[in-house]
Amino acid sequence: MCLRFWKLRAGGANKKRKIYYCRTMNSNVEVIGGAMKRFKGFNPVLFAAAVIFLCVTVYSLVSNVTVYVRQRNWPVATATVIDVAENGKEYNITYQYEARGNVYTGKLHRVRLRYGFGETLAVRYDPDAPEKSVRQGAMTRRSILTQAGLSVVFCLVGYCLIRRALPQKEPEESAPERPAPKTPARKSRPAEGTISAAEVRQAEDRIFREVCQLVRDVQEKHPSVGYAVRLERSAPLEAAGYAPARYEAWLIVSLARNRTILESGPDTGEWPDARDRITRIRGGKLTVSDGYGQLSRELEAITADYEAGPDAYAENKAASDEMRREACRVEWIG
């Protein structure tokens, strides 16, 4: 609580001037030189929550790293699937493996990849307790590094929460300033570059035709597979004038059936494709990529995956139409 009042005090030439006084009854307020500064009190709930958050983050990272280091040296055994139970879009797998002359049973819970009865998979088992096993590759160095990066972010969040929980000084009080009048913001237009739009279009048309021919050659070898070749741009490209100063275009080859881009399964939200960036404008320079090396390798991979199980792919007409509208050019092959 702060009591404010004014006193009139005699000045030079019999003048009067105002002196500002402040009497405070709040221990978290300090008055220095007539200016009042406030201190935010300690927040024990926020402090405790931040400390617990930091401890859980560090413990989770340390325990996972310890498990990864210990399991990395476990021996490998070949397991056989003996039972598959559906759990929504995931599966619970039961398998058997042999270790040190004995047969043991293990389970995998909530696995997205479906294993068939009798299929084999590689597992690692604890040499000191062979009944404990994990699927080989369940925890990789990449996943550990990813978790380490997330842990750093979480630790920074915890540090910020601890700082907010500690007592802090508020800035000195001052007279409120009159807000400046707001001016309506102007809508910015994409900056034009110095590269001719016709030159970019010519390069993209040539590459589009070459990629379509490449896909036709692949489709002749795999007549049961259909494809959709799409051209997508980061910004509109006019027929005349200059291209945007920052611009890129992509060629995307997707699996298709009945003129519909295929989804990897019902409601999976995944559309397998092969893609490559073909044009890019940065710093007034046009870069044209027509090697197609990455696109060819990805195309072979999705083709082989489709031929291994074509019935698993779903025709999501609504999503396919949405992707077609986002593209500026589409070619159906097969």
C-alpha positions in Angstrom: 0.0 0.0 0.0 1.4 3.4 -1.0 0.1 6.8 0.3 0.9 9.7 -2.0 0.4 13.4 -1.3 1.8 16.8 -2.3 3.2 19.6 0.0 3.7 23.3 -0.8 7.1 24.5 0.2 8.4 28.1 0.0 11.0 28.8 -2.7 13.2 31.7 -3.8 11.5 35.0 -4.4 8.6 34.0 -2.2 7.6 31.3 -4.8 6.1 28.0 -4.0 7.1 24.7 -5.5 5.6 21.2 -5.3 7.5 18.4 -3.5 6.4 14.8 -4.1 6.3 12.5 -1.1 5.5 8.8 -0.9 4.8 6.8 2.2 4.7 3.1 1.7 3.5 0.3 3.9 4.7 -2.5 1.4 8.0 -4.1 2.2 8.5 -5.0 -1.4 8.6 -1.4 -2.4 11.7 0.8 -2.1 11.7 4.6 -2.3 15.1 6.0 -3.5 15.5 9.7 -4.3 11.8 10.3 -4.5 11.3 7.5 -7.2 9.5 4.4 -6.3 10.8 0.9 -7.4 8.8 -2.3 -7.0 10.2 -5.7 -6.3 8.3 -8.8 -7.5 8.2 -11.4 -4.7 9.5 -14.9 -4.8 7.1 -17.4 -6.5 7.7 -20.8 -4.7 5.2 -22.7 -6.9 6.8 -21.6 -10.2 10.3 -22.2 -8.8 9.4 -25.8 -7.6 7.7 -26.6 -11.0 10.8 -25.3 -12.9 13.2 -27.4 -10.8 11.1 -30.5 -11.2 10.9 -29.8 -15.0 14.7 -29.5 -15.2 15.3 -32.7 -13.1 12.9 -34.8 -15.2 14.5 -33.5 -18.4 18.1 -34.3 -17.2 17.1 -37.7 -15.7 15.3 -38.7 -18.9 18.3 -37.9 -21.1 20.8 -39.6 -18.8 18.7 -42.7 -18.5 18.2 -43.0 -22.2 21.9 -42.5 -22.9 22.8 -45.1 -20.3 20.3 -47.6 -21.9 21.7 -46.9 -25.4 25.3 -47.5 -24.3 24.4 -50.7 -22.5 22.3 -52.2 -25.2 24.8 -51.3 -28.0 27.0 -54.2 -26.9 24.2 -56.8 -26.4 24.5 -59.8 -28.7 22.1 -60.1 -31.7 19.6 -62.9 -32.2 17.1 -63.8 -35.0 13.5 -63.8 -33.6 10.4 -65.2 -35.2 7.0 -63.6 -35.0 4.4 -65.9 -33.3 1.5 -63.5 -32.8 0.3 -60.1 -34.2 -2.5 -58.2 -32.5 -4.0 -55.0 -34.0 -4.2 -51.9 -31.8 -6.0 -49.3 -33.9 -3.4 -48.2 -36.5 -0.6 -49.9 -34.6 0.3 -53.5 -33.8 1.5 -55.5 -30.8 4.0 -58.1 -31.9 5.0 -61.2 -29.9 8.2 -63.0 -31.0 10.5 -65.9 -29.9 14.2 -66.1 -30.0 16.9 -68.5 -28.9 19.7 -67.4 -26.5 22.3 -69.7 -24.9 20.3 -72.8 -25.8 17.0 -71.6 -24.4 13.9 -70.1 -26.1 12.6 -66.8 -24.8 9.5 -64.7 -25.7 9.5 -61.0 -26.2 6.9 -58.3 -27.2 6.9 -55.1 -29.2 4.1 -52.7 -28.3 2.5 -50.0 -30.6 4.5 -50.8 -33.7 3.4 -49.0 -36.9 5.1 -51.5 -39.2 3.1 -54.7 -39.5 4.9 -58.0 -39.3 3.4 -61.2 -40.7 3.2 -64.5 -38.8 6.4 -66.4 -39.1 8.5 -63.4 -40.3 11.9 -62.8 -38.7 13.4 -59.8 -37.2 16.7 -59.0 -35.5 16.7 -58.4 -31.7 19.3 -57.7 -29.0 19.2 -59.5 -25.7 20.9 -58.9 -22.3 23.7 -61.5 -21.9 23.2 -61.4 -18.1 19.4 -61.7 -18.4 18.6 -63.3 -21.8 14.8 -63.0 -21.1 15.2 -59.2 -21.7 15.4 -58.2 -25.3 14.8 -55.2 -27.6 14.4 -54.8 -31.3 17.6 -54.0 -33.0 17.7 -50.3 -34.1 14.9 -49.3 -31.6 17.3 -46.7 -30.2 19.8 -45.2 -32.5 22.5 -42.5 -32.2 20.4 -40.2 -34.2 17.5 -40.5 -31.8 19.8 -39.9 -28.8 21.2 -36.7 -30.5 17.7 -35.5 -31.2 16.7 -36.0 -27.6 19.8 -34.2 -26.5 18.9 -31.2 -28.6 15.4 -31.2 -27.2 16.8 -31.5 -23.7 18.9 -28.4 -24.3 15.7 -26.5 -25.3 13.8 -27.8 -22.3 16.7 -26.8 -20.0 16.6 -23.2 -21.4 12.8 -23.1 -20.8 13.4 -24.3 -17.2 16.1 -21.7 -16.7 13.8 -18.9 -17.9 11.0 -20.2 -15.5 13.5 -20.1 -12.5 14.5 -16.5 -13.4 10.8 -15.5 -13.4 10.3 -17.2 -10.0 13.1 -15.2 -8.3 12.5 -11.7 -6.9 13.0 -9.0 -9.6 12.9 -5.2 -9.7 10.3 -3.4 -11.7 11.3 -0.3 -13.7 10.8 3.1 -12.1 7.3 4.6 -12.4 7.0 7.4 -14.9 4.3 9.5 -16.3 2.3 7.7 -19.0 3.3 8.7 -22.4 0.7 9.5 -25.0 0.6 6.6 -27.6 1.7 7.6 -31.0 -1.0 7.6 -33.7 -1.2 4.3 -35.6 -0.7 4.5 -39.3 -2.2 1.8 -41.5 0.3 -0.8 -42.6 1.0 -1.0 -46.3 0.8 -4.4 -47.9 4.1 -5.3 -49.3 4.4 -6.8 -52.7 7.0 -9.5 -53.6 10.2 -7.8 -54.7 11.0 -8.3 -58.3 14.5 -9.5 -59.3 16.7 -9.1 -62.3 16.1 -12.6 -63.8 13.7 -12.8 -66.7 10.5 -14.7 -66.0 10.6 -16.1 -69.5 14.1 -17.6 -68.9 12.9 -19.3 -65.8 9.8 -20.7 -67.5 11.9 -22.0 -70.4 14.2 -23.9 -68.0 11.3 -25.3 -66.0 9.4 -26.4 -69.1 12.5 -28.2 -70.4 13.1 -30.0 -67.1 9.4 -30.9 -66.8 9.4 -32.6 -70.2 12.7 -34.5 -69.4 11.4 -35.7 -66.0 8.1 -36.8 -67.6 10.1 -38.9 -70.1 12.2 -40.3 -67.3 9.0 -41.4 -65.5 7.5 -42.9 -68.7 10.7 -45.0 -69.0 10.2 -46.3 -65.5 6.5 -46.9 -66.0 7.3 -49.1 -69.0 9.3 -51.4 -66.7 6.6 -51.3 -64.1 3.3 -51.2 -66.0 1.2 -51.8 -62.9 2.3 -48.5 -61.3 0.9 -45.1 -62.1 2.5 -41.7 -61.4 1.5 -38.0 -61.2 4.2 -35.4 -62.1 3.6 -32.0 -60.5 5.3 -28.6 -60.8 5.0 -26.4 -57.7 6.3 -22.8 -57.4 7.0 -20.8 -54.2 5.5 -17.7 -55.9 3.5 -16.9 -59.0 5.6 -16.5 -62.1 4.3 -14.1 -64.7 4.6 -14.8 -68.4 6.5 -11.5 -68.9 8.7 -9.3 -66.8 11.0 -10.4 -64.1 10.8 -13.3 -61.7 10.7 -12.7 -57.9 14.0 -11.9 -56.2 13.5 -15.0 -53.9 12.0 -17.9 -55.8 12.2 -21.7 -56.2 10.3 -24.4 -58.0 10.0 -28.1 -57.3 9.2 -31.2 -59.4 7.2 -33.9 -57.4 6.5 -37.4 -58.7 3.8 -39.2 -56.7 2.2 -42.6 -56.9 -1.2 -42.4 -58.6 -4.2 -44.6 -59.5 -7.3 -43.7 -61.3 -6.0 -40.1 -61.7 -5.7 -39.8 -57.9 -2.6 -39.3 -55.9 -2.2 -42.2 -53.5 -1.9 -42.1 -49.7 0.3 -44.7 -48.0 -2.7 -46.0 -46.2 -6.2 -45.0 -45.0 -5.9 -41.8 -43.0 -2.1 -42.0 -42.6 -1.5 -38.5 -43.8 1.5 -39.6 -45.8 1.9 -39.4 -49.6 5.1 -41.1 -50.8 6.8 -39.2 -53.6 10.1 -38.4 -55.2 11.0 -34.7 -55.5 13.8 -32.4 -56.5 14.2 -28.6 -56.6 14.8 -27.6 -60.2 15.1 -23.8 -60.1 16.2 -21.3 -57.4 16.8 -17.5 -57.4 18.8 -15.9 -54.6 21.0 -12.8 -54.7 20.1 -12.0 -58.4 21.4 -15.4 -59.5 19.4 -18.2 -61.2 20.4 -21.8 -60.3 19.0 -24.6 -62.5 19.3 -28.2 -61.2 18.8 -30.9 -63.9 20.8 -33.8 -62.5 17.7 -35.8 -61.2 20.0 -38.1 -59.2 18.1 -37.8 -56.0 14.7 -37.9 -57.8 15.6 -41.1 -59.6 16.7 -42.9 -56.5 13.5 -41.9 -54.6 11.4 -42.9 -57.6 12.9 -46.4 -57.6 12.3 -46.7 -53.8 8.6 -45.7 -53.8 8.0 -47.9 -56.9 9.5 -51.0 -55.2 7.5 -50.2 -52.0 4.2 -49.9 -54.0 4.8 -53.2 -55.9 5.4 -55.0 -52.6 1.9 -54.1 -51.3 -0.3 -52.1 -53.7 -3.5 -52.9 -51.7 -2.2 -51.0 -48.7 -2.3 -47.7 -50.6 -5.5 -45.6 -50.5 -7.2 -43.2 -52.9 -7.9 -40.0 -51.0 -9.7 -38.0 -53.6 -10.2 -34.8 -51.5 -6.5 -34.6 -50.5 -5.5 -35.4 -54.1 -7.6 -32.6 -55.5 -6.1 -30.2 -52.9 -2.5 -31.1 -54.0 -3.5 -30.7 -57.7 -4.8 -27.2 -57.0 -1.6 -26.2 -55.3 0.4 -27.3 -58.4 0.7 -25.1 -61.5 1.2 -28.1 -63.8 0.3 -31.8 -63.6 1.0 -34.8 -65.9 -0.6 -38.2 -65.3 1.5 -41.2 -66.5 0.3 -44.8 -66.5 
